[in-house]
């Protein structure tokens, strides 16, 4: 049996239908020899029987008692024979030339230990979502630890290809973190001085759905994500003596603590708001722009839960009211109006039926504050409302044409 160049590892748990689509996208890879390793992390929906019946020896199927996605990925990596390792979540897909392009990149850039790519978004049914790809805002090609901590980094674990020797030298994914483990291994590579790059092309599809482990607004899972994220920041701080990284970690911790307060506001839990506000990192006055960033973060999450832009604006009203109750801020009326408009226009970009709502919000804000017409960011928002969907369509068409 010949040795494959790439080992594709798919962890799965009770996703019998979606995992078959993921496997098909692996088996459809062009130009590289690839083995497909599926690690069933304790599924109870008949996944194993379905895969063995449909794929037989075309895949390597491994079963284990439920131990989490990271443990499943590591199990697959321990059985892998390829020079390169690629990980694909069982609800995501790869484009046919994904591995070929990433392997070619690593073969040319010998100093690079891993390479990511951008990824398109799709809904539960597999239909494309009209959004800029994950990773579109990352300057690249080289990823930077401080930038990732300060700005956040919207990358999917399904987009990474790593040299097997690099992955094993790092001992793989940590198994005590279940929210953000794909970001944690990226931070660890950068802390070790391993060059990590990103290709500027979308080569994967990431499924956005309410059952996703990431970006959830269920309290138990949000709390678990908060604890894991704080643990990740603690580990970065413990491993780096760089003052700029330490400052970035502190900022990331503060942002995470405020995100917890914002979640409690979303959940209408004043008791939790008061409790979370006591966090030592939030002891001083919180600057108003920090709340603007929370508004941007929660807008897509709330929309995904409800598909209702009114819910988003209701949250912004409560968020800004809480901000003002803590430390009254003068001169924020115009900035708050622009934040509300930005959220409404983002929702309009997700579905054309929300365009009427966004236009109504626009005229409402102008009626309240005619001076908005002179605000620097106003006409950019109007342009987004008029042409945003068209601009994203053209971008996606251009991306497809290049491929």
N, C-alpha and C positions, 0 to 999 in steps of 0.2 A: 504494500500500500504506500503510495507516494505521500510525502509530507506536504501538507497544505501551506501556503504562504500566510494565510490569515485564518485565525480561529474566531468565528462569530459566536458570541455567547448570549443566549436569551434566557433570562430568569422569568419565570411566570408563576402566577397563582390565580387559579379560577378565571382564566381568560381563554377558554377553549376556542372560541371563534376568532378573537383578535390575534392570538398567538399564531394561528395558522397563516394569517395574512403576513405577520412579521416573518415567519419562516419562508414563505414564498418570496418575500423581498430579498432574503439572504440567498436563496437558491438561484435567484435571477441575476446575481451579480456577474458582471462581465469583466473579462480580461485578467482575473486573478483566480488562483486556486483557493478555495475556501471550504472549511469544514464548519458545519452548523451544530452547535452544542446547545441543547435545550435543558435547562435545569428546572424541574418542576418542584416548587417549594411547598409541597404538601397540598396540592389541589384536591378538591372533593367533587368537582363537576365533570369527571370523566375525561379530563385533559389527556392523561396518559394513553388510554385506550384509543382515543381519537387520533392522536399523533402517530402512534405505532401502526395503526391501521392505514392511515393515509400516506405516511412518509417512509415507513420501514427503515431500511438501512441508509437512506439518504440523509438522515440526521442521527446524532448521538443523543439519546434520551436518558437523562439521569433524574432519579426521584430522591427527594430527601424530606424528612419531617420539616414542618414549617420553622424556618430559622431567620427569615428576613431576606430582603433583596440582595444586600451586600454579601451575606453568606452564600447565597445562590450564585452570585457572580464569581466569588472566589472559588467555589467548588468547580464551576465550569472552567476557570482559568487553570486550576490544578490538573485538569484532564486535557488541556489544550496542547496541540503540537505545533501551532503556527509560530512564525517569527514575529507576527503582529497580532495583537488582540483587539477586538472590537466588541462593544457591548451594545445590545439593542433591547430596549424595554419592550415587553410583549404587546403593548398597545401602540407602538410606533412602527414606522416603515422606513426603508432605505430606498433611494433611487438607484437604478441599475448600475451606475458608474461610480457610486460613492466610494467603495473600497479601492477601486483602481486609481482614482485621483488622489486619494489620501496616501496610498502606498507609494505612488510615484513621487509625491511631495517628500515623504520621509526618506526615500532612497536618494533624492537630490540633496536634501538638507540633513546631512549626517549628524549634525550637532543637536538636532531636534528630537526630543524624547516622545512627544505625542503631538497629534494634530487634531483639531476640532474642525467643524464646518458649521455653516449656518443651516437652519432648518425651517421649513414651512410649517404652518399650523393648519390642522384640520379638526373637524368636529367629530362627534361620536360615530356618525355614519360614514366617516372618511371623506367628507366633502371639504374642499379647501375653504379656509377662513380668510377673509380679506384683511390681512394684517401683514405688516412688515415681518420678515423672517426673524426667528430667534437669532441673536448675535449680530443683527444688522447695525447696531449702534457701537459695536466694539471696534476701536480704531485699527487694531492689528497691524501686521500679521502676528507679532509677538505679544503674548498675553503678559500683563504686568500685575504683580500681587497687590501693590498699593492701589492701582486703578480698580481692581476687582473688589477690594474691600470698601473703597470709597463710593463707587458707583453701582456696585452689584453687577452681576454678570449673568445675562440671560442665555445660558447654554444648556443643552440637554445632554444627559449621559449617553444618549443614543447617537450622539454625533462624534464621539471620541474614537480615535484609533491610536493605540500606544504600542511601543516596542515591548515585546514580552519580557525582555530582560529588565527594562525599566519598571514595569508593573510588579514583577516578582521581587526586585530589589526594595520596593516600597512595602512589600508584604500585602499588596492588594488593598481592597476597600476595608475600612474599619467597620466592624460589625455591631458596635454599640451605638451607632448613629443611623437612624432610619429616615431622617429628613435632612437632605443636603449632603448626603455621602458622596455624590458625584462632584460637588463643589469642594468638599474636604480633600479629596484626592488631588484635585487641581492645585489647591493651596499647598499641599505637601510637596508636589513636584516643584512648584516655584520656590518654596523654601529651601529645597535641596539644590537649587541652582540648575534644575533641568529646564531646558528651553521648551516652551509649549507654544504652538502657533495655531492660528485659525485660518482656514481657507475662506475667501470672501464669497463663496458660492453656496447656495442652499442645496444640500445633497441628501436630506432626510425629511421625513414628515413626522411631526409630533402631534399626538392626539390630545386635544383639550376637552376634558370631560369632568363632570362633577365628582366622579369616583377616583380621580387622580390623587396620588398621595401628596403631591405638592400643591401649593396654592389653594388650600381648603379653608373654609370659614366655619367648620365644625369645631366647637370649643375644645374637645378633648384632643383632637389632632393638631389644632393650632397651638395648644399648650405644649404638646410633644415637640412640635417643630421649633417653638421658641427655645425650649431646653436644649435641643440638639444644635441649633444655630449658635447659642451662647457657648456651648461646649466647643464648637469649632473655633470660635474667636479666641477662647481661652487657650486652645492648643497652639494657634498661630502666635499669640502673644508670648507663650512660653518658649517658643522655638526661634524667635527673632529678636535680635538686639538692635535692629535698625530703628532709630527714633521715628522716622517717617512711617514705618509700618506700625509701630506702637500707637502713633496718633490715629492712623487709619483704623486700627482695631478698636480704639476707644470710641471713635465716631460710629463705627458699625454697631458696637454694643448699645450706644445711646439710641441709635435709630431702631434697633430691635426692641429695646425697652419701650420706646414711644409707640411702636407698632402694636405692642401688647395692649397699651392703653387705648389705642385707636380701635382695636378689635373689641374691647369691652364697650366702647361707645357704640360701635356697630351693633353689638348684641343687646344693647339697652340694659346694661348691667351696671348701674351706678355704684354698687358695692364693690365690684371688681375694678371699676375705674379708680375709686379711691384707694384700693389696695395696691394696684399696679403703679399708681402715681408715687408711691412711697419708695420706689426703687432708688437706690443711692445715686445712680447715674442721672436721675431726673430731679435731683434735689434743687437745682437752680432753675431760674426762669428758662422756659423752652422758647427758643426764637421762632417767630411766626413762619419763616420759610420751612422749618422742619415739619409743620403741619401741612404745608403745600405738598411736600414730598409724600406724606402719608395719603393725601387725597389722590395723588397719581398712582400710588401703589394699590389702593383698595378699589379704585374704579373698575378695573377689569375683573377683579375677584367678585365684587358684588354683581356686576353685570352677568358674569358666568352663572351665578347662583339664581338670578331672577330674570335676566334678559329684559329688564325694565329700567330705563334711564331715570325714572322718578325715584326709584329706590336709591340710586347713586346720589342724586341731589339731596335727598332726605338725609343721607349719611353726612354729606358735606355740611349741611346746615347744623347738624348736631356737633360735628367735629369742630367747626369754627366757633360755635357757641361755647363749647368747652374751653377752647383756646382763650377766648375773651374773658371767660369767668376766672381763669387762672391769672391772667396778666393782660388787662385791657390794652389793646394795641390801636393807636390812632393811624389814620391814613391807609386802612386796609380795605376800604369799601371797593375800590377799583380792582385791587389784586384779587379779592374774593370773587368779584363778578367774573373776572377772567378765568379763575379756577373753575367756577361753575360752568362757564361756557366751554372750556376745554374738555370737561368731563362729558357734557351733553354732546359735543361734536365727536368725541371719541366713540360714544355709543352709536351715533348716526353712521359712523364709519363701519360699524359691525353689521348693520342691517339698514337698508334704505327706508324701512317703515318708521325709523326713528328720526329721519330728517325733518319731518314736520315739527316734532318736539323740539329739536335743536334750533330750528328757525324761530319758533315761538319763544324759546328761552333767549335767543339773541335780541329780539325786539323788546322783550320784557326788560332785559338788562339795560338796553339803550334808553328806554323810556324812563327807567329809574335814574340813570346816570348818563345824560347826553355827552358828558365829557369823555366817555369811553371811546367815542369816535376818534379821539386824539391820542389814545393810549398806544404805546409802541407795539404791543403784541396783538392789538385788536384785529388789524387787517390780515395778519397771518392766520388768525383763527377763522376769519371769514373766508380766506382762500382755502383753508382746509375743509370748510363746510361745502364750498362750491366745487372744489376739484379734488378733495382728499381721496375719495374712492377711485376716481379716475387715475390719480397719480399712482396709487398703490397697484392698480390693475396694470398700468403701463410698466411699473417696476417689475412686477411678477412676470409679465410677458417678456420683458427684456432678459430677465434671469433665465426663463425657459429657453429663449432664443440662443443665449450663449451656450447652453448645454446641448 
